[in-house]
Amino acid sequence: MSRFNNPLVAAGLTAYAIERQNGWERRQREGTSTWAEQRRFWIDAILQGMARLEGEEPDPRLMERFDHELGQARGSAATVPAPVKLQKETIRNLRCFVSALRDTGDDRRRQIDVVWKLLDDMSSHLPWAHADNSLDLACGEAEHTLRRMTAQMPIRFTRILLGGDAGPHWASGYVPGAVTDIEAVKRTAIYREAVRDYPEVKDWPALCTVYVGRNLSLSCEAADACDFDLEIMNRAGDRFLNEPGVRWAFGTYQMIVPVDLTEAVPEKAHVEGPQAEEASPLLWGERPLEPEDLAVFELYAAGGSQITFCLDVLADEKAVFGRQLSDEREGSYTMAYVVYDDDTGTVRDAMDVELRQPHDEQWFHCKLSPEVRVALKEKLDEFCVERYQEHLPGVLAQSQESSGPFQTEPIM
């Protein structure tokens, strides 16, 4: 007897995908696959995995029907949420799938991770998240299974704690291999992100403890944890250390990691000629950046007379930067940063561009035309008024000088 009702699961997940297609979506990082594309990949992988686990060939008609129904429903003003009974049966089958994958005894974590990601996606959709359908239970079970299976892998890793009790700034996480000295700490993404996020900290207290999985007695028998291992471990946080199979290997190593001034800013690139920039590599595309290419994402930092804003890049990267920076890997995306100078009342002419990749980052910069800087200043001011009900410093005063007295509003 089959353990999974594939047609029912396909029907339930199709109904869910239609609801998401015609409803509200979470913000998506520039350069990554859309949620709809990721959702289709997850659903296809689950239906294929269920069939193969039963020794059957996947039925291509299920995904053909999926694509057809989403196409038919696209743009529909009336989308009826899936009945709770269908939600419940779909989630029950997904729970059975996770249990069956775990019971094979093989490393089926990537398949389980796909189920977890789909369940986590459902948790952001109110018609499924607030229903009595066991979604929270299923999501917790999948996450727990991933933690437990990872703890049984023959891996070696280090937990790094930066900041400690000295605070108020601290950071922690897992990195591959054995990290036991200052230079090794400086090479980790955890340290680089802490230096970037808290440039005012000049010395970082660090605690490094090395662990192994599968209850290995010797760390030399283990291989360094891979990116996928670390993704699961960092998602779990300190709970991962309580999993059966995780064993202390050696440490704790206590040290003070001094921050070099060059580490608190992007790496400099050497450019020949009198116009050499003391910044990261210059990006130059086939067309200049335009105001519509950038959207304000958040107020990133404020210090002295400078306010830094984080922007989404909406344009094709190759067109405006001259190269494709981000790729299809999860966790690969670009973000841009502009600085508004209160002293001059202008946006600076250099925009920093950060390429974030799993456990790594690169910095670039590009020039902004005077027209774009003026338009960006207006966008930043509109963002501050909408988000904080305050104008950028100096903007209201400039408006009053140019158009005469009018009702005042709060200033940042």
C-alpha positions in Angstrom: 0.0 0.0 0.0 1.4 3.4 -0.9 2.4 5.7 2.0 1.6 8.9 0.1 -1.4 10.2 -1.8 0.5 12.0 -4.6 -2.6 13.3 -6.5 -4.0 14.7 -3.2 -0.6 16.3 -2.3 -0.4 17.8 -5.8 -3.9 19.2 -5.5 -3.2 20.7 -2.1 0.2 22.3 -3.1 -1.3 23.6 -6.4 -4.1 25.3 -4.4 -1.4 26.7 -2.1 0.7 28.0 -5.0 -2.3 29.7 -6.6 -3.1 31.5 -3.4 0.5 32.8 -3.2 0.5 33.7 -6.8 -2.6 35.8 -6.6 -1.9 37.2 -3.1 0.8 38.9 -1.1 4.5 37.9 -1.4 7.5 38.4 0.8 10.2 40.7 -0.3 12.7 38.9 -2.6 16.4 39.7 -2.8 17.5 41.1 -6.1 19.3 38.5 -8.2 17.6 35.4 -6.7 14.9 33.2 -8.1 11.3 34.4 -7.5 9.3 32.8 -4.7 7.0 31.4 -7.4 10.0 29.7 -9.1 11.4 28.3 -5.9 7.9 27.1 -4.9 7.5 25.2 -8.2 11.0 23.6 -7.7 10.1 22.5 -4.2 6.7 21.0 -5.2 8.2 19.2 -8.2 11.0 17.8 -6.1 8.6 16.6 -3.4 6.2 14.9 -5.8 9.1 13.2 -7.6 10.7 12.2 -4.3 7.5 10.6 -3.0 7.1 8.6 -6.2 10.7 7.3 -6.2 10.6 6.4 -2.6 7.7 4.1 -3.4 9.7 2.6 -6.3 7.5 4.3 -8.9 8.2 6.7 -11.8 7.1 10.3 -11.2 3.9 11.2 -13.0 4.7 14.2 -15.3 0.9 14.9 -15.6 0.9 16.2 -12.0 3.2 19.1 -12.8 1.6 19.7 -16.2 -1.7 20.1 -14.3 0.1 22.4 -11.8 1.3 24.7 -14.5 -2.0 24.7 -16.3 -4.0 25.6 -13.2 -1.6 28.4 -12.2 -1.8 29.8 -15.7 -5.6 29.7 -15.6 -5.8 31.3 -12.2 -3.2 34.1 -13.0 -4.8 37.5 -12.6 -8.0 36.2 -11.1 -9.6 38.6 -8.6 -11.3 35.8 -6.7 -9.1 33.1 -5.1 -10.8 30.7 -2.7 -8.4 29.4 0.0 -7.9 25.7 0.1 -10.3 24.0 2.6 -8.7 23.1 6.0 -9.4 19.4 5.3 -7.2 19.6 2.1 -4.6 21.6 4.0 -4.5 19.0 6.8 -4.2 16.0 4.5 -1.5 17.7 2.4 0.6 18.5 5.5 0.0 15.0 6.9 1.5 13.5 3.7 4.4 15.8 3.9 5.1 14.7 7.5 4.9 11.1 6.4 7.4 11.9 3.6 9.9 13.4 6.1 9.6 10.3 8.3 10.1 8.0 5.4 13.2 9.8 4.2 14.6 9.7 7.8 13.9 6.0 8.1 15.9 5.1 5.0 19.1 5.5 7.0 20.7 7.4 4.1 21.7 11.1 4.1 18.4 12.4 2.7 18.7 15.8 4.3 18.6 17.8 1.1 15.2 16.3 0.3 14.0 17.0 3.8 15.3 20.5 3.6 13.1 21.1 0.5 10.1 20.0 2.6 11.1 22.3 5.4 11.5 25.3 3.2 8.1 24.8 1.7 6.5 24.4 5.1 8.4 27.5 6.3 7.1 29.3 3.2 3.5 28.2 4.2 4.1 29.7 7.7 4.2 33.2 6.1 0.8 32.7 4.5 -2.1 33.4 6.9 -4.8 31.1 5.4 -2.4 28.2 6.1 -0.5 29.4 9.1 -3.6 30.2 11.2 -5.6 27.1 10.3 -5.9 23.9 12.5 -3.8 21.9 10.0 -0.7 20.9 12.1 1.6 23.1 10.0 3.6 24.2 13.1 4.1 20.6 14.1 5.2 19.6 10.6 7.6 22.4 10.4 9.1 21.7 13.8 9.5 18.0 13.0 11.3 18.7 9.7 13.7 21.1 11.4 14.3 18.7 14.3 15.0 15.9 11.8 17.5 18.0 10.0 19.3 18.9 13.2 19.4 15.3 14.4 20.7 13.9 11.1 23.4 16.6 10.9 24.6 15.8 14.4 25.1 12.2 13.2 27.4 13.3 10.4 31.2 12.8 10.8 32.0 16.5 10.8 34.2 18.9 12.6 33.2 22.5 13.3 33.9 25.4 15.7 31.4 27.6 17.6 32.6 31.1 17.7 31.3 33.7 20.2 32.4 37.3 19.7 31.7 40.0 22.3 30.8 37.8 25.2 29.8 39.4 28.5 31.6 42.6 27.6 28.9 43.6 25.2 26.8 45.4 24.2 27.7 44.0 20.7 28.1 40.3 20.1 27.9 37.7 17.4 28.0 34.0 17.3 27.8 31.1 14.9 29.4 27.9 13.5 32.3 27.7 11.0 34.0 24.7 9.4 37.0 23.0 10.8 39.0 23.9 13.9 39.4 27.7 14.5 41.9 28.2 17.4 43.8 31.4 16.8 43.3 35.1 16.1 44.2 34.9 12.4 41.8 32.0 11.8 39.0 34.0 13.5 39.7 37.0 11.2 39.2 34.8 8.2 35.6 33.8 9.2 32.5 35.4 7.9 31.2 35.8 11.4 34.1 38.1 12.3 33.9 40.1 9.0 30.2 40.7 9.5 30.7 41.8 13.1 33.4 44.3 12.1 31.2 45.6 9.3 28.1 45.9 11.5 29.8 47.4 14.6 32.7 49.5 13.3 32.9 51.3 16.6 34.3 48.1 18.3 38.1 48.1 18.2 38.7 44.8 20.1 36.6 41.7 19.9 36.8 39.2 22.8 36.4 35.7 21.2 35.6 32.2 22.5 36.3 29.3 20.1 35.2 25.8 20.9 35.7 22.8 18.6 33.1 20.0 18.3 32.6 16.9 16.2 29.5 15.0 15.1 28.6 11.3 15.3 30.1 11.1 18.8 33.6 10.7 17.3 36.3 10.2 19.8 39.0 11.8 17.6 38.5 15.0 15.6 41.0 13.7 13.0 38.4 11.2 12.0 36.0 14.0 10.9 35.8 16.1 7.8 35.2 19.8 8.0 31.5 20.7 8.0 30.3 21.8 4.5 28.1 24.8 3.7 24.9 22.8 3.9 25.9 21.4 7.3 26.5 25.0 8.5 23.3 26.3 7.1 21.3 23.8 9.2 23.5 24.3 12.3 23.4 28.1 12.2 19.6 28.0 11.7 19.3 26.0 14.9 21.7 28.2 16.9 22.8 27.0 20.3 20.2 24.2 20.3 22.3 22.3 17.9 24.9 21.6 20.6 22.3 19.7 22.6 21.7 17.2 19.8 22.8 13.5 20.4 26.0 12.9 18.5 27.5 16.4 19.0 30.6 16.0 21.1 33.2 18.5 22.5 36.6 17.9 20.8 38.9 20.6 22.3 39.0 24.2 23.5 37.6 26.6 24.6 40.2 29.1 23.2 39.9 32.6 24.6 41.5 35.5 22.9 41.2 39.2 22.1 41.0 39.9 18.3 42.1 43.5 17.6 40.4 45.2 14.6 42.7 46.8 12.1 41.4 50.0 10.6 41.6 48.4 7.1 39.2 45.7 8.3 36.4 48.1 9.1 36.0 49.3 5.5 35.8 47.6 2.2 39.1 46.4 0.7 40.7 49.0 -1.6 41.4 48.3 -5.2 44.5 49.8 -6.9 43.6 51.8 -9.9 46.2 53.4 -12.2 46.2 57.0 -13.0 45.4 60.3 -11.3 41.7 59.4 -10.8 42.6 56.4 -8.6 39.7 55.7 -6.2 40.4 54.8 -2.6 37.6 52.4 -2.8 36.6 49.0 -4.1 36.6 48.2 -7.9 34.7 50.5 -10.1 31.6 49.2 -11.9 30.7 50.7 -15.3 27.9 49.4 -17.4 26.7 49.9 -21.0 24.2 52.5 -19.6 24.3 54.8 -16.6 22.2 54.2 -13.5 18.8 55.9 -13.4 16.6 56.8 -10.4 14.1 54.0 -11.4 16.9 51.4 -11.0 17.1 51.9 -7.3 14.6 51.5 -4.5 15.1 52.4 -0.8 15.2 49.3 1.3 16.1 50.6 4.8 18.0 53.2 6.8 21.2 51.4 7.5 23.2 53.6 9.8 23.6 57.1 11.1 26.7 58.8 12.5 27.7 62.4 12.8 26.4 64.2 9.7 26.2 61.1 7.6 23.2 58.8 7.1 23.6 55.6 5.2 20.7 54.0 3.3 20.5 50.5 1.9 19.0 50.2 -1.6 17.6 47.4 -3.7 19.0 47.3 -7.3 16.1 46.8 -9.6 18.0 47.0 -12.9 19.7 44.3 -14.8 23.2 44.1 -13.2 25.1 43.5 -16.4 23.5 46.6 -18.0 24.3 49.0 -15.2 27.4 47.4 -13.6 29.0 45.9 -16.7 28.9 42.4 -15.1 26.6 40.0 -13.5 27.5 40.0 -9.8 24.9 37.7 -8.1 24.1 34.2 -9.2 21.4 31.5 -8.6 22.9 30.2 -5.4 20.7 30.7 -2.3 22.2 33.6 -0.3 23.8 35.3 -3.3 22.5 38.8 -3.9 23.6 42.4 -4.3 22.8 45.4 -2.1 23.7 49.0 -2.6 24.5 51.7 -0.1 24.4 55.5 -0.5 25.4 58.2 2.0 23.4 61.4 2.6 25.6 64.2 3.9 23.8 66.5 6.3 26.5 69.1 6.1 26.2 69.5 2.3 22.6 68.5 2.0 23.5 66.1 -0.9 23.8 62.4 -1.7 27.5 61.5 -2.2 28.5 60.7 -5.8 29.9 57.2 -5.0 27.6 54.3 -4.3 29.0 51.2 -2.7 27.7 47.9 -4.0 28.0 44.7 -1.9 27.9 41.3 -3.3 26.8 38.9 -0.6 27.5 35.2 -1.1 27.2 32.2 1.3 30.0 32.9 3.9 31.6 35.6 1.8 31.2 39.1 0.5 32.8 41.4 -2.1 32.6 45.2 -2.4 32.5 47.5 -5.5 31.5 51.0 -6.2 29.9 53.0 -9.0 29.5 56.7 -9.8 26.2 58.5 -9.6 25.3 61.4 -11.9 24.2 64.7 -10.4 20.6 64.1 -11.8 20.5 60.7 -10.1 21.8 62.1 -6.8 19.1 64.8 -6.8 16.4 62.2 -7.5 17.8 59.8 -4.9 17.6 62.6 -2.3 13.9 63.0 -3.0 13.4 59.2 -2.7 15.3 59.1 0.6 13.2 62.0 2.0 10.0 60.3 0.9 11.1 57.1 2.5 11.9 58.8 5.8 8.5 60.6 5.8 6.6 57.4 5.1 8.6 55.2 7.5 9.5 57.6 10.3 7.2 60.6 9.7 10.3 62.8 9.6 12.2 64.6 6.8 15.8 64.2 6.0 17.9 66.8 7.9 17.9 70.1 6.0 15.3 69.1 3.4 12.4 70.9 5.1 14.4 74.0 5.6 15.5 74.0 1.9 11.9 73.6 0.9 10.8 76.6 3.1 13.5 78.8 1.6 12.5 78.0 -2.0 8.7 78.1 -1.5 8.0 80.3 1.5 6.7 79.5 4.9 4.3 76.6 5.4 3.2 74.2 8.1 6.2 72.6 9.8 6.8 68.9 10.1 9.3 67.0 12.4 12.9 66.8 11.4 15.1 63.7 11.8 
